[in-house]
Amino acid sequence: MGLFSVRKPRGFKHNYIYYDPRKEKLKEIDERAKRELGLLPPKEFSPEDIRGKFVQATTHLKRRKERGKKPVPYGVLIIVIVLLLLLMHYLYTGRIYL
């Protein structure tokens, strides 16, 4: 055990006992096929149907969502850059402009 090496806790992943994702996917495919053939009435539009489709299609966003990591806002980045520029200017000239 080092002084600066802190172990991360083990991640939690809940596996459902009575849920089969393959069965759900087959059920959705079957329902979509029946709707295309006209055996079932057309489904009404729901925003929940398209929510999260872009994230599912891209691997880097999917990984970031799984980790729970959020992007840094542009405002924070701009403030940090301005503060670093002011610090650099102070170190070179010895004067502070505010």
ABEGO torsion letter per residue (X at the ends): XBAABBBBBBBBBBBBAABBAAAAAAAAAAAAAAAAAGABBBBBBBAAAABGAAAAABAAAAAAAAAGBBBBBAAAAAAAAAAAAAAAAAAAAGBBBX
